[in-house]
Amino acid sequence: MSRLEANTGSVLARLWIYQAERFPLARTIPLLGAFSVASVSASARLAGRPLPDLGTYFAAFLIVLVFFWQLRVADEVKDADTDRRYRPERPIPRGLISLRLIVWLGLAASIPAIAAAYALSPYVVGLVAVVWGWLALMTVEFFAPALLHRSPLLYLVSHMAIMPLIDLVLTGCEWVPHGAMPVGLWTFLWMSLCNGSVVEFGRKIWAPNEEREGVETYSSAWGIDRSLLALALATLGAAIGLVSCGLILGRPIATGLIGLLVLVPFGFTLAQFRRMPDRRGQKRIETWSGLWVLACYLAAAFAPSIGGTP
């Protein structure tokens, strides 16, 4: 069936199937749009500047879309052997599309990212290069794959470090042309680090009957209780970053309340999964992890001034 699928459609048709399975644009574009808009806006608000023009927002969105596409490509490279052995239903091991083509498309995507960054400032290109450097190290698993796979925590920290680096680029699309990083930007970068971990845990905490041989998850490595605790701590860290950002912006009540509206049902979902770890609860954790991250960024960038100075 895989050969028939690979030979009965054009390359574009097969790439369309690939994106639907591995990089779904219908879901990815709105989330990255919100992420980039929130990052650029938060930078301006933290610096007390007016919001920038649409060109800055578009450049930030294009850059982050390229980054996340290249993260997917890096995963395909890292997981090629594991997918071939344990996940043959995925597009590349089943023969839908070649790994070589995906890698070339990942490299080609660098061109529009460089153009968008250079249009803002050559220094933004420098920040982009830092992210690519870290991504390259991630792709070769920091030249120590055995060590990383023995320690899920070390793997998490080394890979999630790219999230504040990406956010440094996105906020830099606003602050680099002005020459100085805004005071308090660390709160937003810290929130990105924690929220990257929230998403990672949300994707890799599985119900016991969903675990698969050869597929590494935090729930299989640490057990349900410890992996849920790790997710809760990452969420708490993000909440601290959100409220700290709100304090600097003079709107701690608004940011705190918006975060709380998502935090309560998210916490309930974790407790429910602990009592009954099934596939349904697993999907709810992943969904609420994404909603929490989205709420954090939107609250930090756009929460109205309540009980504080605008």
PECORTA-V280057 format. One record per backbone hydrogen bond with DSSP energy under -1.0 kcal/mol. CO is the residue of the C=O (numbers start at 0). NH is the residue of the N-H. If there is no record, write none. Layout:
co,nh
CO,NH
CO,NH
This chain:
co,nh
0,4
1,5
2,6
9,13
10,14
11,15
12,16
13,17
14,18
15,19
16,20
17,21
18,22
23,27
24,28
26,30
27,31
28,32
29,33
30,34
31,35
32,36
33,37
34,38
35,39
36,40
37,41
38,42
39,43
40,44
41,45
42,46
43,48
52,56
53,57
54,58
55,59
56,60
57,61
58,62
59,63
60,64
61,65
62,66
63,67
64,68
65,69
66,70
67,71
68,72
69,73
70,74
71,75
72,76
73,77
74,78
78,82
79,83
80,84
81,85
82,86
86,89
89,93
90,95
91,94
97,101
98,102
99,103
100,104
101,105
102,106
103,107
104,108
106,109
107,110
108,112
109,113
110,114
111,115
112,116
113,117
114,118
116,120
120,123
120,124
121,125
122,126
123,127
124,128
125,129
126,130
127,131
128,132
129,133
130,134
131,135
132,136
133,137
134,138
135,139
136,141
137,140
139,142
140,143
143,147
144,148
145,149
150,154
151,155
152,156
153,157
154,158
155,159
156,160
158,161
159,162
160,164
161,165
162,166
163,167
164,168
165,169
166,170
167,171
168,172
170,173
170,174
171,175
175,178
181,184
183,186
184,188
185,189
186,190
187,191
188,192
189,193
190,194
191,195
192,196
193,197
194,198
195,199
196,200
197,201
198,202
199,203
203,217
203,218
206,209
211,214
216,220
217,221
218,222
222,226
223,227
224,228
225,229
226,230
227,231
228,232
229,233
230,234
231,235
232,236
233,237
234,238
235,239
236,240
237,241
238,242
239,243
240,244
241,245
242,246
243,247
244,248
245,250
250,254
251,255
252,256
253,257
254,258
255,259
256,260
258,262
259,263
261,265
262,266
263,267
264,268
265,269
266,270
267,271
268,272
269,273
270,274
271,275
275,277
277,281
278,282
279,283
280,284
281,285
282,286
283,287
284,288
285,289
286,290
287,291
288,292
289,293
290,294
291,295
292,296
293,297
294,298
295,299
296,300
297,301
298,302
